[in-house]
Every structure is written in C-alpha cells, then in structure tokens.
C-alpha cells in the first residue's frame, strides 16, 4: 500500500549540530503509530520538519505522491496534514464552540468573509457541534476554554485539528500536563477517531503509547534506532538501555 506520509533520508543540522540524520519513515492510511525516544532525541524537530515549521537540510517529505519538502505550513494543512502541539494553542477567552468553528470555517473557505462569530453560521455550527459530540465535549460547547480542566483543553485542540479534515493527524504529547486519571479519556478519544485517518503520536507516557500504537518508532540522537510492533519494542534490549529503562526508573 502506498504511504500517505513518507520521509526519505531526512536530515537537519543547526551549524555543526546534527539533530536529524537519514530518517526514513512511512505512514499509511489508518495507521496508529507512536514516536518515542529520550529527551533530545530529535522528535519535535522531526515533527516540525513534517509540518513545515523547520526546513530540512536534506532529504524529502512526501504527502501522498506529492513532494511537500519546501511547501509552507498552510499548504500542508490544506493537503491534509493536521497537528496538535505539546502546549495547547487555543483562544482561551472564547467558547469551545467558537474555537472549533474557526477551524471548520477556515477549511470551508468561509472564514475571511465572516462578520459574525464563525459559530453563528448554521452549517459551520452544525459540523462543529458534531465534532464536539464525537469527542464528548457537547456539554462544554458554550464554556470558555480557560474554564475547562486541562485534559478537556487537549480534547478541544484535537477537535480543532479534526475540523480541518486531516488525512494525517500528528499529536505532540497529547497527554502532557494531563492528570493520570484523565489520560484514559484521551486514549478513548483516539480510539474513536475515524479509522481512515493516519495518526502519529509523540508521547512520553508509555502506558498510553503501548495501548494506542500498532507500530512504534524509537528515535535516538536524531536517528531511527528501531521500528516495530509494541511487543517487539517492549522486548528490544537496545530500547530498554536507551529509553524504557530510563522511564522505568523515572
């Protein structure tokens, strides 16, 4: 099956410092994939290259059959690449519904001509409410984002990303800052996302990773150490030496 997102020999250097080296990576439609590794492994840099925040020093990024290595962030979003961030980037003073409606209106191409709140437009509002219902947030639609617990704010960010109808969804530490009792809600939300969306999570919560992912890539010092099923990664001595052992003792 053809990859929906692929990198070929992707490299990034900042002066003499190499933070990504010859990364070959593939995602297919419907994949549930996790990227793990110790701090400083280059995970965020890799995702920043995928999304266009950082330009690679060499190598290629393909979205479907199209080379998007030099494409701007907005172009990649329109072509189906969605992302959430390690730290939420929401309009905290606005209601939840308006946050999601802005993304839906932007995707529909109607945001520029709106004089009212995006959620005041019937079709945009209906689609936004459907998304919120899917994520269990319908009762919070009119609440200000700043009034929500942090775990729900993470879910709002996922709803915004889904409002752009991505083919690929990159989730940068979706459980970061979320109390452990709320992590299961995030996992349940990921389980309910449309099966055709390819999802890549970058995460330090190994319980979430091993419950969510069908394949795991381990990045160490900017290079792929190993990729495999959760069972294979859990048995790999190299992974325990450089990462899982560190997690166990943390």
C-alpha positions as CSV (number, residue, x, y, z in Angstrom):
1,X,0.0,0.0,0.0
2,X,1.3,3.5,-0.9
3,X,2.3,5.7,2.0
4,X,0.1,8.7,2.9
5,X,3.1,10.4,4.6
6,X,6.7,9.5,3.9
7,X,10.2,10.8,4.6
8,X,13.4,9.8,2.7
9,X,16.8,10.4,4.2
10,X,15.6,13.4,6.1
11,X,18.4,15.4,7.8
12,X,18.6,18.6,9.8
13,X,21.6,20.4,11.1
14,X,21.9,23.6,13.0
15,X,25.5,24.6,12.2
16,X,27.7,21.8,13.5
17,X,24.9,20.2,15.5
18,X,23.1,17.4,13.7
19,X,19.6,16.8,15.2
20,X,18.1,14.5,12.5
21,X,20.0,12.1,10.3
22,X,18.8,10.0,7.4
23,X,15.3,9.4,8.8
24,X,13.2,7.1,6.6
25,X,9.6,6.9,7.8
26,X,6.3,5.8,6.4
27,X,2.6,6.2,7.5
28,X,-0.2,4.5,5.6
29,X,-3.9,5.4,5.8
30,X,-5.4,4.2,9.1
31,X,-2.0,3.7,10.8
32,X,-1.8,4.1,14.6
33,X,1.9,4.9,15.1
34,X,3.9,6.3,18.0
35,X,7.3,8.1,18.0
36,X,9.3,7.7,21.2
37,X,12.8,8.4,22.5
38,X,14.7,10.1,25.2
39,X,14.8,13.9,25.6
40,X,16.9,15.5,22.9
41,X,16.3,12.6,20.5
42,X,15.0,15.0,17.8
43,X,11.3,14.0,18.0
44,X,10.0,17.6,17.9
45,X,12.4,18.7,15.2
46,X,11.3,15.7,13.1
47,X,7.6,16.7,13.5
48,X,8.5,20.4,12.9
49,X,10.0,19.3,9.6
50,X,6.9,17.2,8.7
51,X,4.7,20.2,9.3
52,X,6.9,22.9,7.7
53,X,7.9,24.7,10.8
54,X,11.5,23.8,10.2
55,X,13.1,23.2,6.7
56,X,15.2,20.0,6.3
57,X,18.9,20.4,5.4
58,X,18.4,17.5,3.0
59,X,16.0,14.7,2.2
60,X,12.4,14.6,1.1
61,X,8.9,14.7,2.6
62,X,6.1,13.2,0.6
63,X,2.4,13.8,1.4
64,X,0.7,11.2,-0.8
65,X,2.6,11.3,-4.0
66,X,3.4,15.0,-3.7
67,X,6.8,16.4,-2.6
68,X,6.0,19.0,0.1
69,X,9.5,19.3,1.4
70,X,9.5,23.1,0.8
71,X,5.8,23.7,1.0
72,X,4.6,26.3,3.6
73,X,2.7,25.1,6.7
74,X,-0.7,26.3,5.4
75,X,-0.3,24.4,2.2
76,X,0.4,21.2,4.1
77,X,-2.7,21.7,6.2
78,X,-4.9,22.2,3.1
79,X,-3.4,19.0,1.7
80,X,-4.5,17.0,4.8
81,X,-1.8,17.3,7.4
82,X,-3.1,18.3,10.9
83,X,-1.3,18.8,14.1
84,X,-1.7,19.5,17.8
85,X,1.0,20.9,20.0
86,X,2.8,19.9,23.1
87,X,1.4,23.1,24.8
88,X,-2.2,24.0,23.9
89,X,-2.5,26.9,21.4
90,X,-6.2,27.8,21.9
91,X,-8.2,31.0,22.1
92,X,-8.7,30.7,25.8
93,X,-11.1,33.6,26.2
94,X,-13.5,32.2,23.5
95,X,-16.1,29.5,23.9
96,X,-15.1,26.0,22.9
97,X,-17.6,26.0,20.0
98,X,-16.0,29.2,18.5
99,X,-12.5,27.7,18.7
100,X,-13.7,24.6,16.7
101,X,-15.9,26.7,14.4
102,X,-13.0,28.9,13.3
103,X,-11.1,25.8,12.0
104,X,-14.2,24.4,10.3
105,X,-14.9,27.8,8.6
106,X,-11.2,28.1,7.5
107,X,-11.4,24.7,5.9
108,X,-14.6,25.6,4.1
109,X,-13.1,28.8,2.8
110,X,-15.7,31.0,4.5
111,X,-13.7,32.4,7.4
112,X,-12.5,35.5,5.5
113,X,-16.0,36.8,4.7
114,X,-17.5,36.4,8.2
115,X,-18.7,39.4,10.1
116,X,-20.2,37.3,12.9
117,X,-18.7,34.6,15.1
118,X,-18.0,31.5,13.0
119,X,-20.3,29.5,15.2
120,X,-23.3,31.8,14.2
121,X,-23.3,30.3,10.7
122,X,-25.6,27.3,10.6
123,X,-23.6,24.8,8.6
124,X,-20.4,25.6,10.4
125,X,-22.1,25.4,13.8
126,X,-23.7,22.0,13.0
127,X,-20.4,20.5,11.8
128,X,-18.6,21.9,14.9
129,X,-21.2,20.5,17.3
130,X,-21.0,17.1,15.6
131,X,-17.2,17.1,16.2
132,X,-17.7,18.1,19.9
133,X,-20.2,15.4,20.3
134,X,-17.8,12.8,18.9
135,X,-15.2,13.9,21.5
136,X,-17.6,14.0,24.4
137,X,-17.5,17.8,24.6
138,X,-21.0,18.8,23.5
139,X,-22.0,19.9,27.0
140,X,-18.9,22.2,27.1
141,X,-19.6,23.9,23.8
142,X,-20.5,27.3,25.3
143,X,-17.9,27.2,28.1
144,X,-14.8,29.4,27.8
145,X,-11.7,27.3,27.1
146,X,-10.0,28.9,30.1
147,X,-12.7,27.4,32.4
148,X,-12.1,23.8,31.3
149,X,-9.7,21.4,33.0
150,X,-6.5,20.9,31.1
151,X,-7.5,17.4,29.9
152,X,-10.5,18.8,28.1
153,X,-8.5,21.6,26.6
154,X,-6.3,18.9,25.0
155,X,-9.5,17.4,23.6
156,X,-10.6,20.7,22.2
157,X,-7.3,21.0,20.4
158,X,-7.9,17.6,18.8
159,X,-11.4,18.7,17.8
160,X,-9.9,21.8,16.1
161,X,-7.4,19.6,14.2
162,X,-10.2,17.3,13.1
163,X,-12.2,20.3,11.9
164,X,-9.6,20.7,9.2
165,X,-10.5,17.1,8.0
166,X,-6.9,15.8,8.0
167,X,-5.7,12.6,6.3
168,X,-2.8,12.6,8.7
169,X,-3.0,13.8,12.4
170,X,0.2,14.5,14.3
171,X,-0.4,14.7,18.1
172,X,2.6,16.1,20.0
173,X,2.3,14.8,23.6
174,X,-1.5,14.7,23.8
175,X,-1.2,13.6,27.5
176,X,1.3,16.3,28.5
177,X,0.2,18.0,31.7
178,X,-3.0,15.9,31.9
179,X,-3.7,14.3,35.2
180,X,-3.3,10.5,35.1
181,X,-7.0,9.9,35.8
182,X,-7.8,11.8,32.6
183,X,-5.4,10.0,30.3
184,X,-7.8,7.2,29.7
185,X,-10.3,9.7,28.3
186,X,-7.7,10.9,25.8
187,X,-7.0,7.3,24.8
188,X,-10.7,6.6,24.4
189,X,-11.0,9.6,22.2
190,X,-8.1,8.4,20.0
191,X,-9.8,5.0,19.7
192,X,-13.0,6.7,18.4
193,X,-11.3,8.8,15.7
194,X,-12.1,7.9,12.1
195,X,-10.4,4.7,11.1
196,X,-9.1,6.1,7.8
197,X,-7.0,8.9,9.5
198,X,-3.4,8.0,10.0
199,X,-2.3,9.1,13.5
200,X,1.2,9.7,14.8
201,X,1.6,10.5,18.4
202,X,4.8,11.8,20.1
203,X,4.5,10.8,23.7
204,X,6.4,10.0,26.9
205,X,3.5,8.2,28.6
206,X,4.5,4.6,27.8
207,X,1.2,3.2,29.1
208,X,-0.7,5.3,26.5
209,X,1.8,4.5,23.8
210,X,1.6,0.7,24.3
211,X,-2.2,0.8,24.5
212,X,-2.6,3.0,21.4
213,X,0.1,2.2,18.9
214,X,0.2,-0.7,16.4
215,X,3.7,0.3,15.4
216,X,6.4,2.3,17.3
217,X,9.5,4.1,16.0
218,X,12.3,4.8,18.5
219,X,14.4,7.9,17.8
220,X,17.8,8.3,19.5
221,X,20.2,11.2,18.8
222,X,18.4,12.1,15.6
223,X,18.4,8.6,14.1
224,X,15.9,5.8,14.0
225,X,17.1,3.1,16.4
226,X,14.4,0.6,15.6
227,X,10.8,0.3,14.5
228,X,8.4,-2.5,15.3
229,X,5.2,-3.6,17.0
230,X,4.7,-2.8,20.6
231,X,5.6,-6.4,21.5
232,X,8.9,-6.1,19.5
233,X,9.8,-2.8,21.0
234,X,9.0,-4.0,24.5
235,X,11.4,-6.9,24.1
236,X,14.2,-5.0,22.5
237,X,17.3,-4.7,24.7
238,X,18.6,-1.6,23.0
239,X,15.4,0.3,23.6
240,X,15.5,-0.7,27.3
241,X,19.1,0.5,27.5
242,X,18.5,3.9,26.0
243,X,14.9,4.7,26.9
244,X,12.5,2.2,28.6
245,X,14.9,1.5,31.4
246,X,15.2,5.3,32.0
247,X,11.4,5.5,32.0
248,X,11.1,2.7,34.5
249,X,13.4,4.3,37.0
250,X,12.0,7.9,36.5
